[in-house]
Amino acid sequence: MEKLKDNIKEPLISIIIPVYCVEKYLAKCVRSVCDSEYKNLEVILVDDGSTDSSGLICDELAAKDKRIRVIHSDNYGQSHARNLALDIAKGIYIGFVDSDDWIHSDMYSEMVKIATSQNADIVECNFNGRRRDVPDEMDENVLVKMSGAEAIKMQLDYRISSRFPSTSVWSKLFHRNILQGLKFPEGRIHEEFGFLCQAFCKAKKYVYINKKLYEHILRDGSTTAQRVSAKLLDKLYVYQERNEYLLNQNNKELYLLSKEQEYELLLFLAGEMAKNYLFDEEIQVRNLIVNQKQDILKSGISTSKKRQYRIFFLSYHLYYGLRNIKTILRHPREFVIKNIQKEFTIYNVLGMRNREKYYVIRCNQPKCGLFAIFMFVLDHIAYAHDKGYIPILKMEKYDCLYKENKRINGTKNPWEYYFKPISKITLMDRLRANSITYGSVNFIRYKGIFYFADKRKNVLPDKERVSELFSLVSQYIHFQPELQKELDNWYSEMKKKYNRILGIHVRGTDMYVAGKQHNKPSSKLVDLSLIQDTMKKNKMDGVFLCTDDVNVVNKFQQFFGEKLFVTNSVRQVEGKREGIHFDKSLGNGRENHKYLLGKEVIIDMYLLSRCNVLMCGPSNVAFAAIIYNNNAYEDILFYV
């Protein structure tokens, strides 16, 4: 194909590239555009509030090429970014490129040549990176020409199997005249459907070339590859807006085709929402289906889809069950790998329900301390409580650092041994649940007591949040009766010796070897003169020390003598104190945590929570003590 010789004859093309957290891909994308054969370009980069270095990369690229313009915006989404660029675009033709994709060097030279020679309003090329491979026997140099109305009809009609027109804007070149007044719907994904419908309706001529000139990269973090969520309903909303537009255009044929596409989508959405336990959204879609029952059955949707709808109208529980069974039969290996719970399959098939909604806390954090898990569980309980779910705690994979090598009373699991079940739920309760939601296995920090945005500053607890979390602890987390009795005995022994007590929690000085997230103890927590001044100021007659470091215990013992109260957190071996973290020969001293299933830490936390004043640093043990204290501390001296 002959190249255009003179840049003066080349119409200006505006290339719009929305950018959000794509620092790994952005430079390659922009270089592919700027280094292409077609030179009369305006490249508009819209940084949509990126939290990585993407915004800086945009500025660096603009400094090297005067054709690049950069807009920095707050994060309002891809549609907003594209609309900002459309408002300032100067090109006769306008193209779009996703910032993690790249183009072939001859893409725009080929497409603008076709646009000018064929007087086309929209030109589209083929591309690599389709999620589903479509058979293609067409020669790559063949041009397919049709009106815009014919193109949108071809796109809407599910009976036509074709790789064009696609539902993406980045494979197309638009004449600016047909984009006048058009905007992408903001705040939604799948925003291109409605935009393209309006563009095709305004276009007099559409031309498709089968040559693959665009490389679409499929990656997990991209918008089109996101997990199923309530945002999937955006596709439905865009379809509905498209229906309304076509109805207002008095184009009954296209309107009916668009409605058929909506009907094809609705069953899929209902099934996906049910499968992913998004039951509020499932009810919303289900009601929409039921309200359009007669229109759906009279429409021109496929026979197989009508058969599915009839089953759905008979019993949507039965439909979901058959849908799951069909999936399992098609992909038995995938079914096993994903470890879909047996009870959910039975529930979906039988359709048995009650009013309860359950939230399953999957507690399989590897190698965490007992109170790290405690904070994790409490955070999930807070989330479940706010959403109106009954929390269920699954501990079978719980691998706490305090776990013993041998079983004690039939378990190695400290939670099962020392805590009561947070909810008494039977298997049949779960089978008949209105909904079951699986919680993340990671810390969600939903209502965590602290969040260290800056570890250099002292952070005091939010009293309102402490009170809220204490209420949840009182409702859901209870010690076994034997342990509660022992805790009360320890507290009685401490109160016999001292009236007013200063509680101090000091992480072991070797603690930081366990992970970068652990701080070395603050020097103020072992500043004995400062502690003594604090005792005098608050009229304290005793010090309770919670630590696992033998050096700290010995130092306090020498200074405070009889005023010091300690438990067996630092255990003794043959009369000699041995700190739990003190054995450096083990490399990571946390191996010594395998001691009484962490009972010593529970005792220390409980006694710490019963003191009058608290001195501590960032630690889950101290955080738990603050919650159990329920804002009763006269003062908290927090040192980072």
Helices and strands as residue ranges (DSSP letters): G 7-9, E 13-19, H 26-34, E 41-48, H 54-64, E 68-73, H 78-88, E 93-96, E 102-103, H 107-118, E 122-128, E 143-146, H 148-156, E 172-175, H 176-179, H 192-202, E 206-215, G 223-225, G 230-232, H 233-248, H 252-275, H 279-291, H 293-298, H 303-314, H 316-330, H 332-337, H 342-350, E 357-362, E 366-368, H 370-387, E 390-394, E 399-400, H 414-418, H 427-431, E 435-438, H 463-476, H 481-497, E 501-506, G 511-514, G 523-526, H 528-537, E 542-547, H 550-560, G 561-563, E 564-565, E 571-573, E 576-578, G 584-586, G 589-593, G 596-598, H 599-609, E 613-616, H 620-629, E 635-638
